[in-house]
């Protein structure tokens, strides 16, 4: 990386930032999550008896 100037580093950072912004956000249904399975119950009130004796 002998020819890496501040301008090239800044351009590379901007390009990587734009790739991050343009990438799709994963979207999935909440029915498989802990809060979706509890039908309105908050996650702090959901317990797994095997993991939390």
PyMOL commands that place a pseudoatom at each C-alpha (Angstrom):
pseudoatom trace, name=CA, resn=UNK, resi=1, chain=A, elem=C, hetatm=0, pos=[0.000, 0.000, 0.000]
pseudoatom trace, name=CA, resn=UNK, resi=2, chain=A, elem=C, hetatm=0, pos=[2.710, 2.408, -1.003]
pseudoatom trace, name=CA, resn=UNK, resi=3, chain=A, elem=C, hetatm=0, pos=[0.448, 4.792, -2.943]
pseudoatom trace, name=CA, resn=UNK, resi=4, chain=A, elem=C, hetatm=0, pos=[-2.224, 5.195, -0.265]
pseudoatom trace, name=CA, resn=UNK, resi=5, chain=A, elem=C, hetatm=0, pos=[-2.865, 8.887, 0.228]
pseudoatom trace, name=CA, resn=UNK, resi=6, chain=A, elem=C, hetatm=0, pos=[-5.328, 10.553, 2.560]
pseudoatom trace, name=CA, resn=UNK, resi=7, chain=A, elem=C, hetatm=0, pos=[-7.598, 11.269, -0.379]
pseudoatom trace, name=CA, resn=UNK, resi=8, chain=A, elem=C, hetatm=0, pos=[-7.643, 7.598, -1.428]
pseudoatom trace, name=CA, resn=UNK, resi=9, chain=A, elem=C, hetatm=0, pos=[-8.240, 6.476, 2.164]
pseudoatom trace, name=CA, resn=UNK, resi=10, chain=A, elem=C, hetatm=0, pos=[-11.136, 8.905, 2.492]
pseudoatom trace, name=CA, resn=UNK, resi=11, chain=A, elem=C, hetatm=0, pos=[-12.595, 7.761, -0.839]
pseudoatom trace, name=CA, resn=UNK, resi=12, chain=A, elem=C, hetatm=0, pos=[-12.304, 4.141, 0.247]
pseudoatom trace, name=CA, resn=UNK, resi=13, chain=A, elem=C, hetatm=0, pos=[-14.087, 4.923, 3.517]
pseudoatom trace, name=CA, resn=UNK, resi=14, chain=A, elem=C, hetatm=0, pos=[-16.898, 6.695, 1.695]
pseudoatom trace, name=CA, resn=UNK, resi=15, chain=A, elem=C, hetatm=0, pos=[-17.253, 3.800, -0.743]
pseudoatom trace, name=CA, resn=UNK, resi=16, chain=A, elem=C, hetatm=0, pos=[-17.424, 1.263, 2.085]
pseudoatom trace, name=CA, resn=UNK, resi=17, chain=A, elem=C, hetatm=0, pos=[-19.979, 3.413, 3.891]
pseudoatom trace, name=CA, resn=UNK, resi=18, chain=A, elem=C, hetatm=0, pos=[-22.167, 3.597, 0.807]
pseudoatom trace, name=CA, resn=UNK, resi=19, chain=A, elem=C, hetatm=0, pos=[-22.014, -0.172, 0.392]
pseudoatom trace, name=CA, resn=UNK, resi=20, chain=A, elem=C, hetatm=0, pos=[-23.154, -0.540, 4.001]
pseudoatom trace, name=CA, resn=UNK, resi=21, chain=A, elem=C, hetatm=0, pos=[-26.040, 1.862, 3.498]
pseudoatom trace, name=CA, resn=UNK, resi=22, chain=A, elem=C, hetatm=0, pos=[-27.120, 0.259, 0.229]
pseudoatom trace, name=CA, resn=UNK, resi=23, chain=A, elem=C, hetatm=0, pos=[-27.103, -3.321, 1.538]
pseudoatom trace, name=CA, resn=UNK, resi=24, chain=A, elem=C, hetatm=0, pos=[-30.557, -4.747, 2.250]
pseudoatom trace, name=CA, resn=UNK, resi=25, chain=A, elem=C, hetatm=0, pos=[-31.768, -4.986, 5.826]
pseudoatom trace, name=CA, resn=UNK, resi=26, chain=A, elem=C, hetatm=0, pos=[-32.844, -8.504, 6.774]
pseudoatom trace, name=CA, resn=UNK, resi=27, chain=A, elem=C, hetatm=0, pos=[-36.541, -8.659, 7.512]
pseudoatom trace, name=CA, resn=UNK, resi=28, chain=A, elem=C, hetatm=0, pos=[-38.280, -11.603, 9.069]
pseudoatom trace, name=CA, resn=UNK, resi=29, chain=A, elem=C, hetatm=0, pos=[-41.528, -12.284, 10.830]
pseudoatom trace, name=CA, resn=UNK, resi=30, chain=A, elem=C, hetatm=0, pos=[-41.510, -11.911, 14.596]
pseudoatom trace, name=CA, resn=UNK, resi=31, chain=A, elem=C, hetatm=0, pos=[-43.629, -15.025, 15.075]
pseudoatom trace, name=CA, resn=UNK, resi=32, chain=A, elem=C, hetatm=0, pos=[-40.509, -17.150, 15.509]
pseudoatom trace, name=CA, resn=UNK, resi=33, chain=A, elem=C, hetatm=0, pos=[-38.964, -14.848, 18.108]
pseudoatom trace, name=CA, resn=UNK, resi=34, chain=A, elem=C, hetatm=0, pos=[-39.490, -14.973, 21.854]
pseudoatom trace, name=CA, resn=UNK, resi=35, chain=A, elem=C, hetatm=0, pos=[-41.675, -11.889, 21.869]
pseudoatom trace, name=CA, resn=UNK, resi=36, chain=A, elem=C, hetatm=0, pos=[-43.698, -13.099, 18.883]
pseudoatom trace, name=CA, resn=UNK, resi=37, chain=A, elem=C, hetatm=0, pos=[-44.339, -16.464, 20.510]
pseudoatom trace, name=CA, resn=UNK, resi=38, chain=A, elem=C, hetatm=0, pos=[-45.602, -14.887, 23.721]
pseudoatom trace, name=CA, resn=UNK, resi=39, chain=A, elem=C, hetatm=0, pos=[-48.374, -12.893, 22.047]
pseudoatom trace, name=CA, resn=UNK, resi=40, chain=A, elem=C, hetatm=0, pos=[-47.691, -9.468, 23.502]
pseudoatom trace, name=CA, resn=UNK, resi=41, chain=A, elem=C, hetatm=0, pos=[-45.682, -10.430, 26.581]
pseudoatom trace, name=CA, resn=UNK, resi=42, chain=A, elem=C, hetatm=0, pos=[-42.469, -8.473, 26.999]
pseudoatom trace, name=CA, resn=UNK, resi=43, chain=A, elem=C, hetatm=0, pos=[-39.164, -10.326, 26.629]
pseudoatom trace, name=CA, resn=UNK, resi=44, chain=A, elem=C, hetatm=0, pos=[-38.274, -9.703, 30.274]
pseudoatom trace, name=CA, resn=UNK, resi=45, chain=A, elem=C, hetatm=0, pos=[-41.217, -11.899, 31.317]
pseudoatom trace, name=CA, resn=UNK, resi=46, chain=A, elem=C, hetatm=0, pos=[-40.454, -14.870, 29.069]
pseudoatom trace, name=CA, resn=UNK, resi=47, chain=A, elem=C, hetatm=0, pos=[-38.522, -17.641, 30.800]
pseudoatom trace, name=CA, resn=UNK, resi=48, chain=A, elem=C, hetatm=0, pos=[-37.019, -20.875, 29.619]
pseudoatom trace, name=CA, resn=UNK, resi=49, chain=A, elem=C, hetatm=0, pos=[-37.376, -23.294, 32.533]
pseudoatom trace, name=CA, resn=UNK, resi=50, chain=A, elem=C, hetatm=0, pos=[-34.513, -25.472, 31.309]
pseudoatom trace, name=CA, resn=UNK, resi=51, chain=A, elem=C, hetatm=0, pos=[-32.091, -22.546, 31.012]
pseudoatom trace, name=CA, resn=UNK, resi=52, chain=A, elem=C, hetatm=0, pos=[-33.352, -20.473, 33.954]
pseudoatom trace, name=CA, resn=UNK, resi=53, chain=A, elem=C, hetatm=0, pos=[-34.114, -22.833, 36.862]
for i in range(1, 53): cmd.bond("trace and resi %d" % i, "trace and resi %d" % (i + 1))
show_as sticks, trace
zoom trace
